[in-house]
Amino acid sequence: MIPKSNYHTHTTWCDGRDTPEAVVLSAIDKGFEAIGFSSHAMLPNPLLDWVLTPEKALRYAAELRALAAKYAGRIKVLCGVEADYAPGSATPDRSTYAAMKPDYIIGSVHFVAAPDGALVCVDKTPQSLFDGIRDHFGGSVEAYIRAYFAQQRKMVEKFDFDIVGHLDLVRKFNSKHSYFDETASWYIDELCKTADAVASSGKIVEVNTGAISRGWMDDAYPSASFRALLRERGVRYILSSDAHAADTIDCAFERFATAEHWLTSPTAPR
């Protein structure tokens, strides 16, 4: 059995189902060595009413550190955040989150900035995404996806954080509501440019099984072909479940640890 840890975990502090303590107890029961929490955060200007605010972030950190002390010797409990990059609104930079002193930061893109200034949500629902592409990208899926990866590249190049979250989240709806060809030359070009940027940044990329537990795909982010491009460039990985419930913290871990031998000794955040 692989040594198990998960650093991408959501709870009732944001859009998760269970409390942090319930997740800690589940992790102990499942034999985890470490469990890291990563509540959604969009500082300095939160776009959503259920993400961490500056005041909530301090209370969140205090609760997790209390749990770390309570369960010391049984499991390592870490305090992190999943910090969004939304141009003009949210920055996943260590300086932005300095007051809560996170153990690590996951940088993610959930909203793509359109040419007209609108922010189009990547992963809410298929219909809201397709409406956003129609209304703000002139109906061009290619323009939207190129903008997404350009934003990812800017995020990894500009900001100080540790782990790149679900690097090709644009694939989420593509299995059940196909809207682009993942073998198209323009798409592969975006993957190559993004792999180059991530490699140059030195950041860790998560292999994220969250779409499996939520029924959208039978695959992880990034795709196998994207992982191959990243691996060729020496990018480090960490296995993550992006869990929104205590019982999914190790979703498909054995499968991806077996398929990708380099995950058997996961790289931990600094």
C-alpha positions, 0 to 999 in steps of 0.5 A: 500500500502506498503512503497516503496523504492528500493536500486538496480537501474542502470542508464546510468552510467552503463548498465541502460536505463535512467538517474538518474534524470529520475529515481528519477522523476519516483520514486516520481511519483510512491510514493517512500519514497527512491530511491537508486542507485547502478551502477555496479562497479568492482574496483580496476581492472574493467573488463568491459568498462561500469562499474565505474572507480575510476574517474567516481565513484567520478562524479557519487557520485557527481551527486547523491548527487546533486539530493539528495539536489535538491529533498530533502523533496520529496524523499530520494536519496541514493548513492550506488554501486553494487560491484563485487567480481571477485577473482584477479580483483574486491573486494566489500569492503568498503575500496575499495570504500572509496573515493566516500563515498557510502551510501551502497554497494551491493556485487554481483558475476557475474563472477565465477573463474574457476580452470584454472583461467578463469572468467565465466560470470553467466548471459550474455547469456545462450550460453556464460554460457554453453560454459564457463562451457564446456571450463573451468569446464570440462562440469560439471554444478555441479562443476560450481555451487559449485564454484559459491556458494563457491565464494558467501560464501567467499565474505560474509565472507571476505568483508565489504559491506551491501547487498548480491545481487541476491544470486542465480543468477545461476537460471537466465537461468534455467527456459527457458534453464534448465541445472540443477535440483534445487531439487538435494541434492548437490544443496540443500547442497550448499544453506544450507552452503551459508545460514549459511555463510550469517547468520553468516556475519549479512549481508542483502539479497535482494529479487530481482525481476529483472529477472521478469522485463527482462523476464527470470523468473517469480520469484525472487532471492533467490527462495522461498525454499532458502528464507525459509532456510535463514529465518530459520537462522534469515537473514534480507531481503530487497525488490529490483527490480534491475531496469535497467529502470525508469519504472521497479523500483517497478517490482512485489513489491506488489506481493512479499510484499504480499507473504512475509509478512516480506517485508512490513517493508523493512530493509534499508541499514545502 
